[in-house]
Amino acid sequence: MKSLPEFLHSPALWGTSAQPPGTGYPPALWKALACAVLTLLPCTAGATAYGSLNNFDAVNDTGVPCHGFEIELEDLESHDISHTFDWNHYGTPEIREDSLSVPGRTNVIVRYAGRKNPDGTWSAYTAVPSGPIAPTDGHQFTDPSVNFGGEHFGVGYLRTPTGVRYHWLVDDGNGVLIRSGAVNIATPTFKYVPPAPGVPAQIVAAIEPPEPPEVPVLEFGPASWVKEIRTTTHNNREVKLRDLVSDDPEDPEDVNWRNGEPDEVEVEWQLLQTEFKKADGGEHGKLEGAPEALPHGDEVVTRRYEFYKYVGPLDAESGEAKASKVGDDGRHGEGIKEINGVEVDLSTIEVVGDYIGAQMSALDVEAPLRLVEHLQDGEAGAAYPSRTLVIPGGRPFLATATAGLPDGLTFDVVSGVLSGTPLEVGTFAFTVTASDEATPETAREFHLRIAPPGVELPPHRVVEAVASPPRAGTILGAGSYDPDANITVTALPGPGFAFDHWTESGREVSRQASYPFTTPIHRSLVAHFVESGPAAPRLESAFLDGAWMISWPADATEWHLQENTSMGTPWTDSTLPVIAEGARNVVHLQSLDGSRYFRLFHP
């Protein structure tokens, strides 16, 4: 058992070990019991709750194993980042601001990275593909038990960046991660057109080639092929960043980018290549989708873009891609052109190379209030990147926060932003709860690790577990763990509730209140409770004369005292003597061997 305070908040359950109160319990756990702060955020204008969500597959085409990935977002600050996709080999990324590379501008770097182990190995890697990867295999990138040559990454933001670049990270031979060449996967943008008299609101999706990381040498930038796929109808179901993944063709219940709607290919093959001397990027500098109407004003728009290498001929002087069409076989070009002084029949030349990745994007103009999933590690004495923990839904929201943060860090319940410079070392737990008039109360317990100055913490996995409804029960076992640790989360019903089942990403994973597992990735679990039976009387405890005693109301005649020695073992009726002392039933515990758990049970 971790600590006594976890059990004192469960109305009908109590547990203890052989040590008395005040001995061995971390101060941060007692601080977490402090009352929450309640604040109302003033309403802000504008219907769009946040920018687009972008989740993508990336194939490792560097030719060597990679140990990380970077996303560079121009002209953003760290608090502009909403969600990140953290269910890959690398886990929670580091978010930092770069205001030095380009004077007068601040960029955000989202860095996924493995760590160098003392024996010279890396904690995580992305393998080199053994052969071409099909777009239908992209769903495997979200399964860390598979490492066949790609990863799934993602980021959401509250403002649209002026540019986005992607880079794989490779070992420079001295244990330092450096950028490999740029990844030629573009990032979509969405333009929202408000409704007008007689005309519904519209969304226009567009995609441009990624900007080169350096000053271009040729007139044209790198070329790639892109397919654009859109859903033919829309709904207003909430879509989360973790849902925007490649579909599994063998799983009809797979949650993916379609958001439950049918899809069609809008553009089969489009060349993407920037012509730098033209302000609009030239003929192939942008792919803009057809406007999509939002008749009800709150539909969610999702799109998928698939990217393939351009392997056709280039103009030797300018770098212009000379094949702009793809034949019916999806591999060779089309037409006859003069290229570098030679007439070429493009139908005899392969112009489409291997699949290099896909981008799944969504925009929800009436997005609900949300909480971010995970927090990166911090370092004592170093400024922590300001992070927006409460993503507003365009309405006034109420936010509460328990104590438990290290000294130096503060959570602003008005803005929903965590910021400051941590001054304490350790692992800290605190809970943020938020709601607005359209979103019921939602809560998340955050686990924040702060390292000593100059120390890099080992990899870890975060297990999050919340109750639904939020105050229907208590959850034990959430926290930060070593990779592949044996973990058990336990759902304890509150008064008038009974445990029903566990879910993750909307799927049922267990019907056992105590759910054991090992995890190579983060887990985000929800314990679902249902209203059931009479409210349980409260077990109370005291430590007197060197021994524990527990008690409950004597008029609770239909309730039986049960006990066990581990939350994962069955409950049995207690054989300890029950003494009536006034209006209370009392059990005295003269000695304890290890941990003991008690509850009141109504048959």
C-alpha positions as CSV (number, residue, x, y, z in Angstrom):
1,M,0.0,0.0,0.0
2,K,1.4,3.4,-1.0
3,S,-0.1,5.7,1.5
4,L,-2.9,6.0,4.0
5,P,-4.6,9.2,2.6
6,E,-5.6,7.2,-0.5
7,F,-8.0,5.1,1.6
8,L,-9.3,7.8,4.0
9,H,-11.3,9.3,1.1
10,S,-13.1,6.0,0.3
11,P,-16.4,6.1,2.3
12,A,-16.7,2.4,3.0
13,L,-13.1,1.1,2.8
14,W,-10.1,1.6,4.9
15,G,-6.6,0.2,4.8
16,T,-3.4,0.4,6.8
17,S,0.1,-1.1,7.3
18,A,2.0,-1.6,10.5
19,Q,3.3,2.0,10.7
20,P,1.3,4.8,12.5
21,P,0.2,8.0,10.9
22,G,2.8,10.6,10.2
23,T,5.5,8.0,9.6
24,G,6.9,7.6,6.1
25,Y,4.2,9.4,4.1
26,P,5.6,11.9,1.6
27,P,4.6,15.5,2.3
28,A,3.4,15.9,-1.3
29,L,0.7,13.3,-0.6
30,W,-0.6,15.3,2.4
31,K,-0.4,18.5,0.4
32,A,-2.7,16.9,-2.2
33,L,-5.5,16.8,0.3
34,A,-5.8,20.6,0.4
35,C,-9.0,22.2,-0.9
36,A,-9.3,23.1,-4.6
37,V,-9.6,26.6,-6.0
38,L,-12.6,27.5,-8.2
39,T,-12.5,30.2,-10.8
40,L,-14.7,31.3,-13.7
41,L,-13.0,32.0,-17.0
42,P,-14.4,35.0,-18.8
43,C,-16.1,34.1,-22.1
44,T,-14.0,34.8,-25.2
45,A,-15.3,35.5,-28.7
46,G,-14.9,33.0,-31.5
47,A,-16.4,29.7,-32.3
48,T,-13.3,27.7,-33.0
49,A,-12.1,26.1,-29.8
50,Y,-8.6,25.3,-31.0
51,G,-6.6,24.7,-34.2
52,S,-6.4,21.5,-36.1
53,L,-5.4,18.1,-34.7
54,N,-2.7,16.4,-36.8
55,N,-1.7,12.8,-36.3
56,F,0.6,11.1,-38.8
57,D,2.5,7.9,-39.7
58,A,6.1,8.3,-40.7
59,V,8.2,5.6,-42.3
60,N,11.9,5.6,-41.3
61,D,13.5,6.2,-44.7
62,T,16.9,7.3,-43.4
63,G,18.5,3.9,-43.9
64,V,19.7,3.6,-40.3
65,P,17.9,3.0,-37.0
66,C,16.5,6.2,-35.6
67,H,16.2,7.1,-31.9
68,G,13.7,10.0,-32.0
69,F,11.7,12.5,-34.0
70,E,11.3,16.3,-34.0
71,I,8.4,18.4,-35.0
72,E,9.3,22.1,-35.5
73,L,6.4,24.6,-35.4
74,E,7.1,28.1,-36.5
75,D,5.9,31.2,-34.6
76,L,4.2,29.3,-31.7
77,E,4.9,29.2,-28.0
78,S,4.8,26.2,-25.7
79,H,1.4,27.1,-24.3
80,D,0.0,27.0,-27.8
81,I,0.5,23.2,-27.9
82,S,-2.7,21.3,-26.8
83,H,-2.3,17.6,-27.2
84,T,0.5,15.3,-28.3
85,F,0.3,11.7,-29.4
86,D,2.3,9.7,-26.9
87,W,1.5,6.1,-27.5
88,N,4.6,5.1,-29.5
89,H,8.1,3.7,-28.7
90,Y,9.2,7.1,-27.2
91,G,6.3,8.2,-25.0
92,T,5.7,11.7,-23.8
93,P,7.8,14.2,-25.9
94,E,9.8,17.2,-24.6
95,I,8.3,20.5,-25.6
96,R,10.6,23.5,-25.7
97,E,10.8,27.0,-27.2
98,D,13.5,28.1,-29.6
99,S,13.9,31.9,-29.7
100,L,17.6,31.8,-30.7
101,S,17.8,30.2,-34.2
102,V,15.9,33.1,-35.9
103,P,16.1,36.5,-34.1
104,G,12.7,38.0,-33.3
105,R,10.8,34.7,-33.7
106,T,9.9,31.9,-31.3
107,N,9.4,28.4,-32.6
108,V,8.3,25.3,-30.6
109,I,10.2,22.0,-30.8
110,V,8.3,18.9,-30.0
111,R,11.0,16.3,-29.5
112,Y,10.4,12.5,-29.1
113,A,13.6,10.9,-28.1
114,G,15.1,7.7,-26.6
115,R,17.8,7.8,-23.9
116,K,21.3,6.4,-24.0
117,N,21.7,3.6,-21.5
118,P,24.9,3.1,-19.5
119,D,25.8,0.0,-21.6
120,G,25.7,2.1,-24.8
121,T,22.3,0.9,-26.0
122,W,19.3,3.1,-26.6
123,S,16.1,2.9,-24.6
124,A,14.0,3.1,-27.8
125,Y,14.5,3.0,-31.5
126,T,12.7,2.9,-34.8
127,A,13.8,0.1,-37.1
128,V,14.8,0.3,-40.7
129,P,12.0,-1.2,-42.9
130,S,12.9,-4.6,-44.3
131,G,10.9,-3.7,-47.4
132,P,8.2,-1.3,-48.7
133,I,5.4,-0.6,-46.2
134,A,1.9,-0.4,-47.4
135,P,-0.5,2.4,-46.3
136,T,-2.8,-0.2,-44.9
137,D,0.0,-1.3,-42.4
138,G,0.1,2.2,-40.8
139,H,-2.1,1.1,-37.9
140,Q,0.8,-1.1,-36.7
141,F,2.8,2.0,-36.0
142,T,0.6,2.5,-32.9
143,D,1.5,-0.9,-31.5
144,P,4.9,-0.7,-29.7
145,S,5.2,-4.5,-29.6
146,V,5.8,-4.1,-33.4
147,N,8.9,-2.3,-34.7
148,F,9.0,-2.7,-38.4
149,G,10.1,0.7,-39.7
150,G,7.9,3.5,-38.7
151,E,6.2,5.4,-35.9
152,H,3.0,7.4,-35.3
153,F,3.3,10.9,-34.0
154,G,0.9,13.8,-33.5
155,V,0.3,17.3,-32.2
156,G,-2.5,19.7,-31.7
157,Y,-2.2,23.5,-31.3
158,L,-4.3,26.4,-30.3
159,R,-2.9,28.7,-33.1
160,T,-1.9,27.7,-36.6
161,P,1.9,27.7,-37.1
162,T,3.3,29.6,-40.0
163,G,5.4,26.5,-40.9
164,V,5.9,22.9,-39.8
165,R,8.9,20.7,-40.3
166,Y,9.6,17.0,-39.4
167,H,13.0,15.3,-38.8
168,W,14.1,11.9,-37.7
169,L,16.8,11.9,-35.0
170,V,19.9,9.6,-35.4
171,D,22.9,8.8,-33.3
172,D,25.9,10.9,-34.5
173,G,28.2,8.1,-33.3
174,N,29.0,9.7,-30.0
175,G,25.6,9.1,-28.3
176,V,24.2,12.5,-29.4
177,L,21.0,12.7,-31.3
178,I,21.1,14.9,-34.4
179,R,18.6,15.6,-37.1
180,S,18.6,13.5,-40.3
181,G,17.2,14.9,-43.5
182,A,13.8,16.5,-43.5
183,V,10.7,14.2,-43.7
184,N,8.7,15.1,-46.8
185,I,5.3,14.9,-45.1
186,A,3.2,18.0,-45.3
187,T,0.8,19.4,-42.7
188,P,-2.8,20.4,-43.6
189,T,-4.4,23.6,-42.6
190,F,-8.1,24.4,-42.4
191,K,-9.9,27.6,-43.3
192,Y,-13.2,28.1,-41.6
193,V,-15.8,30.2,-43.4
194,P,-18.6,31.4,-41.1
195,P,-22.2,31.0,-42.1
196,A,-23.9,33.7,-44.1
197,P,-27.6,34.3,-44.9
198,G,-28.8,31.2,-46.8
199,V,-25.3,29.7,-46.8
200,P,-24.0,27.2,-44.2
201,A,-20.6,27.4,-42.6
202,Q,-17.8,25.8,-44.7
203,I,-14.4,24.2,-44.1
204,V,-11.7,24.3,-46.8
205,A,-8.7,21.9,-46.2
206,A,-5.4,22.7,-47.9
207,I,-1.9,21.2,-47.9
208,E,1.4,22.6,-49.0
209,P,4.9,21.1,-49.3
210,P,6.9,21.4,-46.1
211,E,9.3,24.3,-46.1
212,P,13.0,23.5,-46.6
213,P,15.0,23.8,-43.4
214,E,17.7,25.9,-45.1
215,V,17.9,28.5,-47.8
216,P,17.1,26.6,-51.1
217,V,19.8,26.1,-53.7
218,L,17.5,25.2,-56.6
219,E,14.4,26.9,-57.9
220,F,12.2,24.0,-56.8
221,G,12.0,22.2,-53.5
222,P,11.8,18.5,-52.8
223,A,8.9,16.8,-54.6
224,S,6.4,14.1,-53.4
225,W,3.1,12.6,-54.4
226,V,0.0,12.9,-52.2
227,K,-3.4,11.3,-52.2
228,E,-6.2,13.1,-50.6
229,I,-9.0,11.1,-49.0
230,R,-12.0,12.7,-47.3
231,T,-15.2,11.5,-45.5
232,T,-18.3,11.9,-47.6
233,T,-20.5,12.8,-44.7
234,H,-19.9,14.4,-41.3
235,N,-21.2,14.1,-37.7
236,N,-20.7,16.0,-34.5
237,R,-19.1,13.2,-32.6
238,E,-16.0,14.3,-30.6
239,V,-12.8,13.2,-32.2
240,K,-9.6,13.0,-30.2
241,L,-6.0,13.1,-31.3
242,R,-5.6,9.4,-30.3
243,D,-8.5,8.5,-32.6
244,L,-6.8,10.0,-35.7
245,V,-4.8,6.9,-36.6
246,S,-4.6,4.6,-39.6
247,D,-7.4,2.2,-40.0
248,D,-7.0,-1.5,-39.3
249,P,-8.6,-3.3,-42.3
250,E,-9.1,-6.5,-40.3
251,D,-10.9,-4.8,-37.4
252,P,-14.4,-3.5,-38.3
253,E,-14.7,-1.8,-34.9
254,D,-11.4,0.0,-35.3
255,V,-11.4,3.7,-34.1
256,N,-9.7,5.8,-36.8
257,W,-9.6,9.0,-38.7
258,R,-12.9,8.4,-40.5
259,N,-14.9,9.1,-37.2
260,G,-17.4,6.5,-38.3
261,E,-18.2,8.0,-41.7
262,P,-17.7,6.6,-45.3
263,D,-14.8,7.9,-47.3
264,E,-13.7,8.5,-50.9
265,V,-10.5,9.5,-52.7
266,E,-10.9,13.1,-53.7
267,V,-7.5,13.5,-55.4
268,E,-5.8,10.3,-56.6
269,W,-2.3,11.6,-57.4
270,Q,-1.1,15.2,-56.9
271,L,2.4,16.4,-57.2
272,L,3.6,18.6,-54.3
273,Q,6.6,20.8,-55.0
274,T,7.3,24.4,-54.1
275,E,8.5,26.8,-56.8
276,F,10.4,29.4,-54.6
277,K,10.4,32.3,-57.0
278,K,6.6,32.4,-57.1
279,A,4.7,33.8,-54.1
280,D,2.0,31.1,-54.3
281,G,4.4,28.3,-54.5
282,G,3.8,27.7,-58.2
283,E,1.5,25.2,-60.0
284,H,2.1,22.4,-57.6
285,G,2.7,24.4,-54.5
286,K,-0.7,23.7,-52.9
287,L,-3.5,21.2,-52.9
288,E,-6.8,22.7,-51.8
289,G,-9.8,20.5,-51.2
290,A,-13.3,21.3,-52.2
291,P,-15.3,23.3,-49.6
292,E,-17.2,21.1,-47.2
293,A,-20.5,22.5,-45.9
294,L,-21.4,22.3,-42.2
295,P,-25.2,22.4,-42.3
296,H,-25.6,22.2,-38.6
297,G,-22.5,24.3,-37.8
298,D,-20.9,21.8,-35.4
299,E,-19.8,18.9,-37.7
300,V,-16.3,17.5,-37.3
301,V,-14.3,17.4,-40.6
302,T,-11.6,14.8,-41.0
303,R,-9.1,14.1,-43.8
304,R,-6.3,11.7,-44.6
305,Y,-3.4,12.5,-46.9
306,E,-1.0,9.7,-48.1
307,F,2.5,10.6,-49.2
308,Y,4.8,8.8,-51.6
309,K,8.3,9.4,-52.8
310,Y,8.7,11.1,-56.1
311,V,11.3,9.1,-58.1
312,G,10.7,10.5,-61.5
313,P,13.1,12.6,-63.6
314,L,14.1,16.1,-62.4
315,D,15.3,19.1,-64.4
316,A,19.1,19.2,-63.9
317,E,19.3,23.0,-63.4
318,S,16.1,23.9,-61.5
319,G,15.2,20.7,-59.7
320,E,11.7,20.8,-61.2
321,A,9.9,17.4,-61.2
322,K,9.1,16.7,-64.8
323,A,6.4,14.1,-64.2
324,S,3.1,15.7,-63.1
325,K,0.7,12.8,-63.8
326,V,0.6,9.2,-62.8
327,G,-0.7,6.4,-65.1
328,D,-3.4,3.9,-64.3
329,D,-1.0,1.5,-62.8
330,G,-0.3,3.9,-60.0
331,R,3.5,3.6,-60.6
332,H,4.5,4.9,-64.0
333,G,4.2,8.4,-65.4
334,E,2.1,9.7,-68.2
335,G,2.9,11.6,-71.4
336,I,6.0,12.5,-73.4
337,K,8.3,15.3,-72.3
338,E,11.7,16.7,-73.2
339,I,13.8,16.4,-70.1
340,N,17.4,17.7,-70.0
341,G,17.5,17.8,-73.8
342,V,16.2,14.3,-74.2
343,E,12.6,13.3,-75.2
344,V,11.3,10.8,-72.6
345,D,8.2,8.6,-72.7
346,L,7.1,8.9,-69.0
347,S,4.9,5.8,-69.3
348,T,8.1,3.7,-69.4
349,I,9.5,5.3,-66.2
350,E,8.5,4.7,-62.6
351,V,7.7,8.0,-61.0
352,V,5.9,6.9,-57.8
353,G,8.2,5.5,-55.1
354,D,7.6,4.0,-51.7
355,Y,4.9,5.1,-49.3
356,I,6.6,7.4,-46.8
357,G,3.7,8.3,-44.4
358,A,0.2,9.6,-44.0
359,Q,-1.3,12.6,-42.2
360,M,-4.7,12.3,-40.5
361,S,-6.2,15.7,-39.6
362,A,-9.4,17.0,-38.0
363,L,-11.1,20.3,-37.3
364,D,-14.0,20.7,-34.9
365,V,-15.4,24.2,-34.8
366,E,-17.5,23.4,-31.7
367,A,-14.9,21.4,-29.9
368,P,-15.6,20.4,-26.4
369,L,-13.5,21.3,-23.4
370,R,-10.7,18.8,-22.8
371,L,-7.7,18.2,-20.6
372,V,-4.2,17.3,-22.0
373,E,-3.0,13.8,-21.4
374,H,0.6,13.8,-20.2
375,L,3.3,16.1,-18.9
376,Q,7.0,15.9,-19.7
377,D,9.6,15.7,-17.0
378,G,11.1,18.8,-15.5
379,E,14.4,19.8,-13.9
380,A,14.8,21.6,-10.6
381,G,16.0,25.1,-11.1
382,A,15.1,25.2,-14.9
383,A,12.0,26.9,-16.2
384,Y,9.3,24.5,-17.1
385,P,7.7,25.1,-20.5
386,S,4.3,26.8,-20.0
387,R,1.6,24.2,-20.8
388,T,-2.1,24.7,-21.3
389,L,-3.7,21.9,-19.3
390,V,-7.3,22.9,-19.9
391,I,-8.2,23.2,-23.5
392,P,-11.2,25.5,-23.6
393,G,-14.3,24.7,-25.7
394,G,-15.1,28.3,-26.6
395,R,-17.3,28.8,-23.4
396,P,-16.6,29.9,-19.9
397,F,-15.2,27.0,-17.8
398,L,-14.8,26.2,-14.2
399,A,-11.4,24.7,-13.2
400,T,-10.2,23.2,-10.0
401,A,-6.8,22.0,-9.0
402,T,-5.7,20.1,-5.9
403,A,-2.4,20.9,-4.3
404,G,0.6,18.7,-4.9
405,L,2.7,20.6,-7.3
406,P,6.4,21.2,-6.4
407,D,7.3,24.6,-5.1
408,G,7.9,27.0,-7.9
409,L,5.3,25.6,-10.3
410,T,1.8,27.1,-10.4
411,F,-1.4,26.2,-12.2
412,D,-3.4,29.2,-13.2
413,V,-7.1,28.1,-12.9
414,V,-8.2,31.2,-15.0
415,S,-6.1,30.4,-18.1
416,G,-5.6,26.7,-17.4
417,V,-1.8,27.0,-17.9
418,L,0.9,25.3,-15.8
419,S,4.1,27.4,-15.6
420,G,7.1,28.3,-13.4
421,T,10.4,26.9,-12.3
422,P,10.3,23.8,-10.1
423,L,12.4,24.0,-6.9
424,E,11.8,20.5,-5.5
425,V,12.9,17.1,-6.8
426,G,10.7,14.1,-6.9
427,T,7.4,12.7,-8.4
428,F,4.4,14.9,-7.8
429,A,0.7,14.1,-8.3
430,F,-2.1,16.6,-8.7
431,T,-5.5,16.5,-10.2
432,V,-7.2,19.1,-12.5
433,T,-10.9,19.1,-12.9
434,A,-12.8,21.3,-15.4
435,S,-16.3,21.7,-16.8
436,D,-18.4,24.2,-18.8
437,E,-22.1,24.5,-19.7
438,A,-21.7,22.0,-22.5
439,T,-19.2,19.6,-21.1
440,P,-19.8,17.7,-17.8
441,E,-17.1,17.6,-15.2
442,T,-13.9,15.9,-16.4
443,A,-10.9,15.2,-14.3
444,R,-7.3,14.0,-14.8
445,E,-4.6,13.1,-12.3
446,F,-1.2,14.3,-13.6
447,H,2.1,12.7,-12.5
448,L,5.0,15.1,-12.9
449,R,8.7,14.0,-12.4
450,I,11.3,16.7,-11.5
451,A,14.9,15.7,-11.8
452,P,17.9,17.1,-9.9
453,P,19.8,19.7,-11.9
454,G,21.7,18.1,-14.8
455,V,20.2,14.7,-14.3
456,E,18.3,12.9,-17.1
457,L,15.6,10.7,-15.6
458,P,15.2,7.1,-17.0
459,P,12.3,6.3,-19.3
460,H,8.9,5.7,-17.7
461,R,5.3,5.0,-18.5
462,V,2.3,6.9,-17.1
463,V,-0.8,5.0,-16.2
464,E,-3.8,7.3,-15.9
465,A,-7.1,6.1,-14.5
466,V,-10.2,8.2,-13.8
467,A,-13.7,7.5,-12.6
468,S,-16.8,8.0,-14.7
469,P,-18.9,9.7,-13.4
470,P,-15.9,11.6,-11.9
471,R,-17.1,11.4,-8.2
472,A,-18.6,7.9,-8.4
473,G,-15.5,6.1,-7.0
474,T,-11.9,6.1,-6.1
475,I,-9.1,4.8,-8.3
476,L,-5.9,3.2,-6.9
477,G,-2.7,2.3,-8.9
478,A,-2.4,5.2,-11.3
479,G,1.1,6.7,-11.5
480,S,4.5,6.6,-13.1
481,Y,6.1,3.2,-13.7
482,D,9.2,1.6,-15.2
483,P,8.6,0.2,-18.7
484,D,7.1,-3.3,-18.6
485,A,6.3,-3.1,-14.8
486,N,3.6,-5.3,-13.4
487,I,0.7,-2.9,-12.6
488,T,-2.7,-3.3,-11.0
489,V,-5.3,-0.5,-11.0
490,T,-8.3,-0.9,-8.7
491,A,-11.7,0.8,-8.9
492,L,-13.4,1.4,-5.5
493,P,-17.1,2.4,-5.7
494,G,-18.3,5.4,-3.8
495,P,-21.6,5.6,-1.9
496,G,-24.5,4.4,-4.0
497,F,-22.4,3.2,-6.9
498,A,-21.1,-0.1,-8.1
499,F,-18.1,-0.8,-10.4
500,D,-19.1,-1.9,-13.9
501,H,-16.1,-2.1,-16.3
502,W,-12.8,-0.5,-17.5
503,T,-12.4,1.1,-21.0
504,E,-9.5,2.6,-22.9
505,S,-10.1,4.7,-26.0
506,G,-13.8,3.8,-25.8
507,R,-13.1,0.0,-25.8
508,E,-13.8,-2.3,-22.9
509,V,-10.6,-3.8,-21.6
510,S,-11.8,-5.5,-18.3
511,R,-14.8,-6.2,-16.1
512,Q,-12.6,-6.9,-13.0
513,A,-12.4,-4.1,-10.5
514,S,-8.8,-4.9,-10.0
515,Y,-7.2,-4.9,-13.4
516,P,-3.6,-6.3,-13.7
517,F,-1.4,-5.7,-16.8
518,T,2.1,-4.8,-18.0
519,T,2.5,-1.9,-20.3
520,P,5.2,-0.8,-22.8
521,I,3.3,2.4,-23.5
522,H,1.2,5.0,-21.6
523,R,-2.3,3.8,-20.6
524,S,-5.4,6.0,-20.2
525,L,-8.1,4.1,-18.5
526,V,-11.6,4.9,-17.4
527,A,-13.4,3.1,-14.6
528,H,-17.1,3.1,-15.2
529,F,-19.5,3.0,-12.3
530,V,-23.3,2.6,-12.1
531,E,-25.7,3.6,-9.5
532,S,-26.5,0.7,-7.3
533,G,-27.9,-0.1,-3.8
534,P,-27.9,1.8,-0.6
535,A,-25.1,4.2,0.3
536,A,-22.4,2.6,2.4
537,P,-21.8,3.9,5.9
538,R,-18.4,5.4,6.4
539,L,-15.6,3.5,8.0
540,E,-13.6,5.7,10.4
541,S,-10.2,5.0,11.9
542,A,-8.0,6.2,14.8
543,F,-4.6,5.3,16.1
544,L,-4.7,5.2,20.0
545,D,-2.2,3.8,22.5
546,G,0.0,2.3,19.8
547,A,-2.8,0.4,17.9
548,W,-5.4,1.0,15.2
549,M,-9.1,0.8,15.6
550,I,-11.9,1.1,13.0
551,S,-15.5,1.9,13.6
552,W,-18.9,2.4,11.8
553,P,-22.5,3.2,12.9
554,A,-24.1,0.5,15.0
555,D,-27.4,1.0,13.2
556,A,-25.9,-0.3,10.0
557,T,-27.1,-3.8,10.8
558,E,-27.2,-5.1,7.3
559,W,-23.6,-4.3,6.5
560,H,-20.8,-6.9,7.1
561,L,-17.1,-6.1,7.8
562,Q,-14.9,-7.8,5.2
563,E,-11.1,-7.8,4.8
564,N,-8.2,-8.9,2.6
565,T,-4.4,-8.5,2.5
566,S,-4.2,-7.3,-1.1
567,M,-6.6,-5.4,-3.4
568,G,-6.1,-8.2,-5.9
569,T,-7.3,-11.0,-3.6
570,P,-10.9,-11.9,-2.7
571,W,-12.7,-10.3,0.1
572,T,-13.7,-12.5,3.1
573,D,-15.9,-11.9,6.1
574,S,-13.7,-10.6,9.0
575,T,-13.5,-12.8,12.1
576,L,-12.2,-10.0,14.3
577,P,-14.4,-9.2,17.4
578,V,-16.8,-6.4,16.9
579,I,-17.6,-4.4,20.1
580,A,-20.6,-2.1,20.5
581,E,-19.4,1.2,22.0
582,G,-22.3,3.6,22.2
583,A,-23.6,4.3,18.8
584,R,-20.6,2.7,17.0
585,N,-19.4,-0.7,16.2
586,V,-15.6,-0.9,16.9
587,V,-12.9,-3.3,16.0
588,H,-9.5,-3.0,17.8
589,L,-6.4,-4.1,15.8
590,Q,-3.8,-5.1,18.4
591,S,-1.2,-6.1,15.9
592,L,-0.7,-6.1,12.2
593,D,1.5,-8.3,10.0
594,G,1.9,-6.4,6.7
595,S,-1.0,-4.6,5.1
596,R,-4.7,-5.1,5.8
597,Y,-7.7,-3.8,3.9
598,F,-11.3,-3.5,5.3
599,R,-14.6,-2.7,3.7
600,L,-18.3,-2.8,4.6
601,F,-20.3,-5.1,2.4
602,H,-24.1,-5.1,1.8
603,P,-25.3,-8.6,0.6
